[in-house]
Every structure is written in structure tokens, then in C-alpha cells.
Amino acid sequence: MSQRGKKIEIDFLVLKFLRNSLDVTRIGFVVSQKVSKKAFLRNKIKRRLREIIKIDLSNLEPGYDLIFFTKKEIIEKDFLEIKNVVEQILGKAKLTHK
């Protein structure tokens, strides 16, 4: 049986999400070499995304698997721009309960 999740794309970020049968939400980040060949830049982006999610973690709905995919344009963005897009995506996906 194949399950298909939903996909939301805003600007330089794509979120794919699917309900899971757990009491927790699992989150992953994909920053490919297409974004940057330099590992330190890819790691910097992942650290920023993790920090943004950590701040909003208590507001996330439990029971989902989330995967964030990044696009090349994220390199030029600062922390607040990334945070705003993450919040927009989570709001559009109705994964927050503020």
C-alpha cells in the first residue's frame, strides 16, 4: 500500500507532509548539492531550519512526518526571511495550533 502525502511550496522552500500513526511529529531537512557544493553552507542552512523549528516546536500538531526541501535561492536569505516562509508553510498546511 503506497501512501502519498501533501506538498506545499512557497518561494525557496517545499514542505512534504504525511500523517503518521505516532504521537510525535518527525521532521527532516534536505539541502542538496544543487543548492550549494559547499558543505558548510548546506550545514548552515540546516542549522537555521532546525533552530526555526525548535522555536515553534510546541505549536506543531503531533502525528505528522515533515520533510523540508530547499531551493538554491535560500542561500541569499537571512534568518528572518527563512523563518517567515517556514511559518507561512506550516500555517498553510494547518500544522500549527496557535
Backbone as a chain_set.jsonl record, in Angstrom:
{"seq": "MSQRGKKIEIDFLVLKFLRNSLDVTRIGFVVSQKVSKKAFLRNKIKRRLREIIKIDLSNLEPGYDLIFFTKKEIIEKDFLEIKNVVEQILGKAKLTHK", "coords": {"N": [[0.848, -1.179, 0.0], [0.687, 2.108, -0.949], [1.364, 5.263, 0.367], [0.521, 8.649, -0.08], [1.688, 11.839, 0.489], [1.047, 15.328, 1.199], [1.923, 18.35, -0.531], [3.439, 21.473, -0.192], [4.498, 24.496, -1.523], [6.414, 27.311, -1.164], [8.039, 30.061, -2.277], [11.35, 29.608, -1.695], [11.254, 27.172, -0.495], [10.066, 23.884, 0.063], [7.552, 21.895, 1.386], [6.858, 18.643, 2.282], [4.417, 16.577, 3.58], [2.923, 14.144, 5.762], [0.495, 12.238, 7.448], [1.31, 10.414, 10.386], [1.318, 7.426, 12.434], [2.008, 7.983, 15.009], [2.583, 9.609, 18.223], [4.097, 11.804, 17.973], [5.67, 14.418, 16.041], [7.716, 14.016, 13.31], [10.617, 15.385, 11.817], [12.415, 16.331, 8.924], [15.189, 17.551, 6.979], [16.216, 18.541, 3.762], [18.921, 19.485, 2.016], [20.274, 19.81, -0.848], [23.154, 19.125, -2.985], [22.73, 20.638, -5.173], [21.857, 23.028, -4.245], [24.112, 24.115, -2.949], [27.539, 23.479, -3.491], [29.22, 23.53, -1.402], [29.789, 22.167, 1.687], [29.727, 23.425, 4.209], [27.984, 25.555, 3.824], [25.567, 24.235, 3.217], [25.19, 22.913, 5.652], [24.922, 25.119, 7.354], [22.478, 26.17, 6.492], [20.785, 24.042, 7.216], [21.142, 24.112, 10.007], [19.977, 26.585, 10.598], [17.305, 26.092, 9.802], [16.648, 24.016, 11.6], [16.787, 25.42, 14.04], [14.735, 27.297, 13.731], [12.506, 25.588, 13.638], [12.735, 24.458, 16.168], [12.098, 26.618, 17.802], [9.371, 26.929, 17.241], [8.35, 24.486, 17.953], [6.592, 23.656, 20.035], [4.177, 24.512, 19.099], [3.499, 22.889, 17.001], [1.394, 20.514, 15.37], [0.894, 17.242, 16.635], [1.831, 13.976, 15.327], [2.658, 13.853, 12.617], [4.74, 13.451, 9.692], [7.264, 15.406, 8.491], [8.986, 16.839, 5.776], [11.343, 19.09, 4.76], [12.334, 20.599, 1.819], [14.888, 22.338, 0.194], [15.514, 25.144, -1.982], [17.761, 26.63, -4.364], [17.733, 29.453, -4.001], [17.616, 29.955, -1.27], [20.073, 30.426, -0.16], [20.669, 33.143, -0.339], [19.025, 34.29, 1.537], [18.186, 35.709, 4.745], [18.043, 34.861, 8.295], [15.511, 35.688, 9.373], [13.901, 35.966, 7.073], [13.803, 33.318, 6.192], [12.576, 32.172, 8.421], [10.031, 33.411, 8.324], [8.972, 32.302, 5.946], [8.922, 29.575, 6.618], [7.032, 29.652, 8.702], [4.804, 30.548, 7.229], [4.412, 28.36, 5.495], [3.89, 26.25, 7.326], [1.584, 27.238, 8.474], [-0.151, 27.364, 6.264], [-0.337, 24.676, 5.715], [-1.772, 23.916, 7.846], [-0.572, 22.933, 10.195], [0.055, 23.972, 12.605], [-0.969, 24.911, 15.887], [-1.815, 27.518, 17.094]], "CA": [[0.0, 0.0, 0.0], [1.504, 3.314, -1.066], [0.744, 6.467, 0.895], [1.023, 9.866, -0.691], [1.486, 12.993, 1.337], [0.709, 16.59, 0.546], [3.097, 19.173, -0.818], [3.221, 22.915, -0.243], [5.715, 25.155, -1.985], [6.415, 28.773, -1.085], [9.325, 30.727, -2.517], [12.55, 28.778, -1.804], [11.082, 26.053, 0.422], [8.993, 22.946, -0.247], [7.235, 21.011, 2.513], [6.049, 17.457, 2.023], [3.998, 16.074, 4.888], [2.056, 12.979, 5.758], [0.11, 11.814, 8.795], [1.884, 9.146, 10.828], [0.494, 6.821, 13.489], [2.718, 8.211, 16.257], [2.154, 10.773, 18.999], [5.081, 12.86, 17.772], [5.923, 14.856, 14.679], [9.114, 13.834, 12.915], [10.961, 16.431, 10.864], [13.677, 16.16, 8.22], [15.583, 18.659, 6.103], [17.026, 18.133, 2.624], [19.632, 20.575, 1.347], [21.085, 19.035, -1.787], [24.325, 19.77, -3.559], [22.263, 21.603, -6.168], [21.765, 24.301, -3.529], [25.498, 24.57, -2.857], [28.533, 22.408, -3.448], [29.997, 23.701, -0.163], [29.112, 21.509, 2.808], [29.491, 24.332, 5.332], [26.778, 26.337, 3.52], [24.411, 23.35, 3.383], [25.012, 22.701, 7.093], [24.431, 26.381, 7.923], [21.048, 26.238, 6.179], [20.102, 23.05, 8.063], [21.144, 24.618, 11.385], [18.956, 27.64, 10.67], [15.978, 25.468, 9.755], [16.426, 23.318, 12.876], [16.552, 26.417, 15.078], [13.397, 27.847, 13.492], [11.535, 24.567, 14.048], [12.832, 24.306, 17.622], [11.369, 27.741, 18.401], [7.929, 26.718, 17.051], [8.044, 23.072, 18.163], [5.43, 23.456, 20.907], [2.966, 24.863, 18.355], [3.259, 21.938, 15.912], [0.45, 19.418, 15.591], [1.567, 15.946, 16.72], [1.358, 12.915, 14.454], [2.975, 14.078, 11.209], [6.105, 13.39, 9.198], [7.509, 16.588, 7.668], [10.295, 16.946, 5.122], [11.552, 20.373, 4.104], [13.294, 20.598, 0.718], [15.292, 23.717, -0.074], [15.92, 25.514, -3.339], [19.006, 27.397, -4.437], [17.548, 30.838, -3.561], [17.686, 30.066, 0.186], [21.415, 30.889, 0.215], [20.681, 34.608, -0.244], [18.057, 34.734, 2.539], [18.654, 35.759, 6.126], [17.289, 34.025, 9.246], [14.113, 36.12, 9.5], [13.19, 35.642, 5.837], [13.57, 31.875, 6.218], [11.587, 31.934, 9.482], [8.716, 33.822, 7.828], [8.496, 31.33, 4.959], [8.6, 28.348, 7.354], [5.759, 29.891, 9.388], [3.751, 30.582, 6.203], [4.168, 26.991, 5.02], [3.239, 25.474, 8.388], [0.222, 27.773, 8.612], [-0.925, 26.946, 5.085], [-0.557, 23.233, 5.838], [-2.572, 23.737, 9.078], [0.187, 22.069, 11.097], [0.302, 24.661, 13.875], [-2.184, 25.188, 16.675], [-1.576, 28.707, 17.926]], "C": [[0.893, 1.242, 0.0], [0.737, 4.52, -0.529], [1.345, 7.671, 0.209], [0.69, 11.026, 0.227], [1.077, 14.199, 0.522], [1.968, 17.419, 0.409], [2.671, 20.633, -0.874], [4.547, 23.57, -0.571], [5.521, 26.665, -1.887], [7.85, 29.24, -1.273], [10.465, 29.711, -2.681], [12.465, 27.517, -0.961], [9.901, 25.193, -0.011], [8.798, 22.06, 0.975], [6.404, 19.857, 1.998], [5.696, 16.883, 3.389], [2.945, 14.995, 4.742], [1.727, 12.632, 7.203], [0.83, 10.519, 9.133], [1.043, 8.613, 11.982], [1.133, 6.994, 14.865], [2.146, 9.427, 16.986], [3.088, 11.959, 18.811], [5.145, 13.233, 16.293], [7.407, 14.711, 14.403], [9.412, 14.801, 11.78], [12.32, 16.148, 10.246], [13.922, 17.34, 7.298], [16.47, 18.121, 4.997], [17.6, 19.39, 1.986], [20.63, 19.897, 0.409], [22.29, 19.822, -2.282], [23.947, 20.725, -4.679], [22.142, 22.988, -5.535], [23.156, 24.913, -3.399], [26.424, 23.359, -2.822], [29.299, 22.417, -2.126], [29.211, 23.159, 1.032], [28.825, 22.481, 3.949], [28.265, 25.203, 5.086], [25.519, 25.487, 3.689], [24.125, 23.109, 4.863], [24.474, 23.947, 7.784], [22.922, 26.518, 7.695], [20.27, 25.264, 7.06], [20.053, 23.506, 9.52], [20.085, 25.698, 11.567], [17.559, 27.048, 10.689], [15.659, 24.735, 11.055], [16.092, 24.291, 13.993], [15.148, 27.013, 14.946], [12.332, 26.861, 13.961], [11.542, 24.406, 15.565], [12.047, 25.406, 18.341], [9.865, 27.481, 18.355], [7.466, 25.307, 17.399], [6.786, 22.844, 19.009], [4.114, 23.774, 20.206], [2.624, 23.874, 17.241], [2.249, 20.872, 16.321], [1.224, 18.102, 15.687], [1.019, 14.972, 15.679], [1.598, 13.125, 12.972], [4.446, 13.785, 10.936], [6.273, 14.562, 8.242], [8.89, 16.493, 7.04], [10.337, 18.293, 4.404], [12.635, 20.202, 3.044], [13.622, 22.048, 0.395], [15.634, 23.895, -1.549], [17.115, 26.451, -3.245], [18.889, 28.812, -3.848], [17.692, 31.022, -2.051], [19.044, 30.6, 0.648], [21.442, 32.391, 0.453], [19.793, 35.137, 0.875], [18.679, 34.773, 3.93], [17.696, 34.954, 7.022], [15.809, 34.395, 9.291], [13.298, 35.816, 8.249], [12.855, 34.15, 5.79], [12.488, 31.541, 7.243], [10.177, 32.285, 9.014], [8.141, 32.812, 6.843], [8.124, 30.009, 5.641], [7.247, 28.506, 8.052], [4.592, 29.936, 8.403], [3.389, 29.172, 5.75], [3.439, 26.167, 6.07], [1.811, 25.939, 8.603], [-0.664, 27.308, 7.475], [-1.261, 25.456, 5.157], [-1.426, 22.896, 7.056], [-1.893, 22.771, 10.054], [0.552, 22.756, 12.41], [-1.029, 24.88, 14.581], [-1.912, 26.333, 17.65], [-2.859, 29.185, 18.535]], "O": [[1.756, 1.392, 0.865], [-0.402, 4.766, -0.926], [2.547, 7.707, -0.054], [-0.444, 11.174, 0.683], [0.799, 14.107, -0.674], [2.947, 17.222, 1.129], [1.681, 20.984, -1.515], [5.581, 23.25, 0.016], [4.583, 27.222, -2.458], [8.75, 28.861, -0.524], [10.534, 29.026, -3.701], [13.478, 26.857, -0.729], [8.858, 25.715, -0.405], [9.762, 21.536, 1.532], [5.373, 20.058, 1.356], [6.562, 16.722, 4.248], [2.196, 14.933, 3.767], [2.586, 12.723, 8.08], [0.954, 9.63, 8.291], [0.138, 9.304, 12.451], [0.833, 6.235, 15.787], [1.334, 10.173, 16.437], [2.89, 13.008, 19.424], [4.73, 12.47, 15.42], [8.247, 15.209, 15.152], [8.583, 15.015, 10.896], [13.263, 15.772, 10.942], [12.993, 18.036, 6.889], [17.379, 17.333, 5.257], [16.868, 20.242, 1.483], [21.701, 19.465, 0.836], [22.423, 21.019, -2.029], [24.769, 21.543, -5.093], [22.306, 24.002, -6.213], [23.354, 26.09, -3.702], [26.119, 22.344, -2.195], [29.947, 21.433, -1.771], [28.117, 23.631, 1.342], [27.782, 22.374, 4.595], [27.569, 25.561, 6.037], [24.52, 25.955, 4.236], [22.969, 23.1, 5.284], [23.658, 23.844, 8.7], [22.185, 26.929, 8.592], [19.216, 25.613, 7.592], [19.043, 23.313, 10.197], [19.38, 25.721, 12.576], [16.721, 27.451, 11.495], [14.539, 24.818, 11.559], [15.209, 24.021, 14.808], [14.458, 27.208, 15.947], [11.362, 27.256, 14.608], [10.49, 24.237, 16.181], [11.41, 25.154, 19.364], [9.156, 27.776, 19.317], [6.307, 24.965, 17.164], [6.005, 21.936, 18.725], [3.051, 23.354, 20.663], [1.578, 23.999, 16.604], [2.247, 20.394, 17.456], [2.131, 17.873, 14.887], [-0.109, 15.12, 15.208], [0.83, 12.632, 12.146], [5.286, 13.862, 11.832], [5.51, 14.697, 7.286], [9.854, 16.11, 7.704], [9.492, 18.597, 3.563], [13.727, 19.716, 3.34], [12.727, 22.89, 0.332], [15.988, 22.95, -2.254], [17.427, 26.987, -2.182], [19.846, 29.313, -3.258], [17.874, 32.151, -1.594], [19.147, 31.166, 1.737], [22.151, 32.868, 1.338], [19.809, 36.339, 1.139], [19.57, 33.988, 4.255], [16.677, 34.44, 6.561], [14.948, 33.516, 9.252], [12.128, 35.447, 8.35], [11.753, 33.767, 5.394], [11.597, 30.734, 6.978], [9.233, 31.541, 9.277], [6.952, 32.498, 6.9], [7.121, 29.391, 5.283], [6.411, 27.603, 8.002], [3.511, 29.426, 8.699], [2.213, 28.828, 5.635], [2.479, 25.464, 5.754], [0.926, 25.13, 8.882], [-1.805, 26.903, 7.698], [-2.329, 25.028, 4.719], [-1.775, 21.736, 7.274], [-2.539, 21.912, 10.655], [1.273, 22.189, 13.232], [-2.074, 25.016, 13.945], [-1.796, 26.134, 18.859], [-2.863, 30.175, 19.268]]}, "num_chains": 1, "name": "protein.A"}
